[in-house]
């Protein structure tokens, strides 16, 4: 399969679909930001690949031939699949990602934190949504929440602060609350 060539055919099928729906090449071209002559060329190339005329061109517009009607049905099926992909893409994009910072000498088991989000650890405090830090952070905006904690490992005791930089992000705030409970 030549994917590059297939992607051109997909684009041509979508143009055919829109052209048959509109009944006019010029209107379809305008709606899609291309020249009518370029759209006409793309449709001619599709006809060559299909091996049959797909459109009857008239002075007042176009209408599909029998082969055009068959290809139109396939293009509609592809459009349904494309819409399913777009819906999945929206769902995936809604899947949240929380960027989390914690010094190397502090360990917290995050396996009990079960949310519909990915917790990604970073080495840069400035890039995070939630953090555990060893020094009291300086002035914080009202969007931040901070809790002083005492973390003990073996014989070492650390004063730490849990910081949630984005309280309005529900998942980040839940992780912040989880960390406060785990460390306290």
Secondary structure, DSSP 8 states (H G I E B T S, - for coil): --HHHHHHHHHHHHHHHHHHHHS-HHHHHHHTTS-HHHHHHHHHHHHHHHTS--EEEETTEEEE-HHHHHHHHHHHHHHHHHHHHHHHHHHHHHSEEEEEEE-TT-----TT---SEEEEEES-GGG-SEEEESS------TT-EEEEEEEEETTEEEEEEEEES-TTSHHHHHHHHHHHHHH-
